[in-house]
Amino acid sequence: MPYITSVERIGLQQGLQQGRAEGLREGLLAAISLGLELKFGNGSGTVLEEIRQIEDLSVIQAIYDQIKTAQSLAELRRIYSNAI
């Protein structure tokens, strides 16, 4: 195993964290897409495009958590209206 300096190790750890966060974001967006389609039909495409603009994982997670109980697309929009 080659020697890795502490700076390289930190860079590697940061890269892994960024990769995990991006993977989590993509997974949540895929789940949200499916949930929106199943619950609200194909007309939810504009909402999904708005959600895809959000970078904050906590907001994306909140949207994911609320799809099951949301009664309308407007109710979901209230969750992320300040994040866009």
Secondary structure, DSSP 8 states (H G I E B T S, - for coil): -----HHHHHHHHHHHHHHHHHHHHHHHHHHHHHHHHHHH-GGGHHHHHHHHT---HHHHHHHHHHTTT-SSHHHHHHHHTTT-
